[in-house]
Amino acid sequence: MKSHPFKSCVSAIGAITMSLFMAIPAAAANYEIDPSHAFIQFRISHLGYSVLNGRFNTFAGKFTWDKDKLPESGIEVTVQTNSIDSNWAERDKHLRGEDFLDVEKYPTAIFKSTKYTGDAKGGKLEGTLTLHGVTRPLTLDVKFIGEGPDPWGGYRAGFSATATLKRADFGMTYNLGPASETMDFDLFVEGIKK
């Protein structure tokens, strides 16, 4: 039985379209950071006598992740600097002031990754950190924690990361003693697949 020319044309267009979609590799999945299951914490020596711990309570961001497309992995996070919390109100007021974060002038800190090297278990995430009006390279040591469906019909992935920075590199030179020149950061990020 002879097929109708219109049907043949539609079938051909459908086949061509399907082949084009099959030829384009799927991009790595995008995730939005779940702020209720993510933490940005820091540690810094206090005069070399003890260690001060703190955190930033307000931040948002997104990341790209697929264990089969690791070169496409990346993250962007924006932190509200006035959300710093060291568990002492008077100290936090000082940290928000001109001697340190100067939050009125620099209300946000932003990390944007540029390159990931490693495997599906973890690796190095290179990027730039803009803090206190200064943008400098920063590398995170990343570890993959896990991924899978959640009880609410979504899909999640989680990571931990560490980094160390020098305060003076970002224009914060208030004297806290030589043991306090660097700060260590611990990050825990859980994202929901979009």
ZINORNOR-V28014 format. One record per backbone hydrogen bond with DSSP energy under -1.0 kcal/mol. NH is the residue of the N-H (numbers start at 1). CO is the residue of the C=O. If there is no record, write none. Layout:
# ZINORNOR-V28014
NH/CO + NH/CO
This chain:
# ZINORNOR-V28014
8/4 + 9/5 + 10/6 + 11/7 + 12/8 + 13/9 + 14/10 + 15/11 + 16/12 + 17/13 + 18/14 + 19/15 + 20/16 + 21/17 + 22/18 + 23/19 + 24/20 + 31/63 + 32/192 + 33/61 + 34/190 + 37/34 + 39/188 + 41/186 + 42/54 + 43/184 + 44/52 + 46/50 + 49/46 + 50/46 + 52/44 + 54/42 + 55/85 + 56/40 + 57/83 + 60/78 + 62/76 + 63/31 + 64/74 + 65/29 + 69/66 + 72/69 + 73/70 + 74/64 + 76/62 + 77/111 + 78/60 + 79/109 + 80/58 + 81/107 + 83/80 + 84/81 + 85/55 + 92/88 + 93/89 + 94/90 + 95/91 + 96/92 + 97/94 + 100/97 + 101/95 + 102/97 + 103/96 + 106/102 + 109/79 + 110/130 + 111/77 + 112/128 + 113/75 + 114/126 + 115/126 + 117/124 + 119/122 + 123/142 + 124/117 + 125/140 + 126/115 + 127/138 + 128/112 + 129/136 + 130/110 + 131/134 + 134/131 + 136/129 + 138/127 + 140/125 + 141/162 + 142/123 + 143/160 + 144/121 + 145/158 + 146/158 + 148/156 + 150/154 + 153/150 + 156/148 + 157/191 + 158/146 + 159/189 + 160/143 + 161/187 + 162/141 + 163/185 + 165/183 + 167/181 + 170/167 + 171/168 + 172/167 + 180/177 + 181/178 + 183/165 + 184/43 + 185/163 + 186/41 + 187/161 + 188/39 + 189/159 + 191/157 + 192/32 + 193/155 + 194/30
